[in-house]
Amino acid sequence: MEDNSHIPLSQAVEAIKTAILQGQYEALKDVNRVQLAVYFAIGKYLSKNTRKGVWGTGALKKISEQLRKELPGLRGYSETQLRDMRRFYEAWIVLDGDTFNRMAETMEDFSAVTNAESLSPNSAVTTAELQASKNQIDIFHAITIPNIAEFPIEDFLNVPFTHHSRLIMLCKDTEARYYYIRRAAEEHLSVEALEKLIKQKAFENRETLPNNFKQTLPDSAIARKAVMMFKDSYALNFVNVEEIGERDGQDVDERVVEQKIVQNIKKFIMTFGNDFAFVGNQYHLEVYGEEFFPDLIFFNRELNALVVVELKTGKFKPSYLGQLTTYLQILDDKVRKPHENPSIGIVLCKSANKEFVEYVIQRYDSPMGVATYKTSADMPENLRKALPDIEDMRKLLASE
């Protein structure tokens, strides 16, 4: 029998709180997926009758008014919302074809829910039951979801209808919609945050670094977050490139880059991404009398993981991954806390053959990625000439 006598009350409260919140979240997910099924089915029904001239103009308004008379207190079925349901179906009509039907699997207990004796007259479930019986709208097999590994059905079903409606209005590309649905589900985005992402063209501007996160991170949600967290290239314009290449040896050059990053750590973190905290540079690791000193170590709150960054001033070499694997193993064994996710490694080098990196990195068991960086010297000549001279800037600041 497990001995829980020494568990502090604070941990017990945290465990119970987590269970409650998790239960509430799971309950909300079921409500949301049922609602989406109902809205999709109603949208399909409305589309097939309004688009083919079966009903006259103003039909949606009349339907809405009649629904409110028959179901006092009913919410969510205005003329505008009925139009959104029709648009929802027509946007995802591709899901209604000869694709693998997984909606039934996620709703296998739905019939038991609809047979409950006490249901609120304005609930989505009650409305679904009435619609199914009176208007022959099949909500059980309305949505068929493509069996796409990169697009889990759970993400689609966990995103609220309001988010779907805004996404459909603002985004027409199917692949882009998949992308925003994944982010909305994983990051629990508000409608406003989702709209902001779309307007910022996050899908068009996305660039992912070669990585093996999906194979090596234990949780698929964390793996997707890691993929979205890191870019494939970073602009380190604060690095003084004049000092690189004027010293003897590549190691010295790498120390120059490292020191410039440490001196400008705030700028680097703002460039690197969100929720990073700097742990240290040349961090001392030791195992069996062997000492190692990773260049930069961060902690990312969103990923709940240590992130080690190895700096290289030349082209990517496969040996860098072996070096990084050693660091990650020692970090996980000696430094990582029990509640943290596995440590993640990033090789930050001057250049890399992306296809080659993707080829070799899959054989490693530690979560790693390879990104490149550019300094001010890599900017187009016309832009570099437009920048003020460093010495002139120093004199100007000193005089002021």
ABEGO torsion letter per residue (X at the ends): XBBAAABBAAAAAAAAAAAAAAAAAAAAAAAAAAAAAAAAAAAAAAAAAAAAGABBBGAAAAAAAAAAAABBGBBGABAAAAAAAAAAAAAAAAAABBBBBAAAAAAAAAAAAAABABBBAABAAAAAAAAAAAAGBBAAAABBBBBBAABBAAAAAABBAAAAAAAAAABABAAAAAAAAAAAAAAGBBAAAAAAAAAAGAAAABBBBBBAAAAABABAAAAAAAAAABBABBBBAABBAAABGABBEAAAAAAAAAAAAAAAAAAAAAAAEBGBBBAEBGBBBBBGGBBBBBABBBBBAAAGBBBBBBBBABBBBAAAAAAAAAAAAAAAAAABBAABBBBBBBBBBABBBAAAAAAAAAABABBBBBBBBBBAAABBAAAAAABBBAAAAAAAAAAX
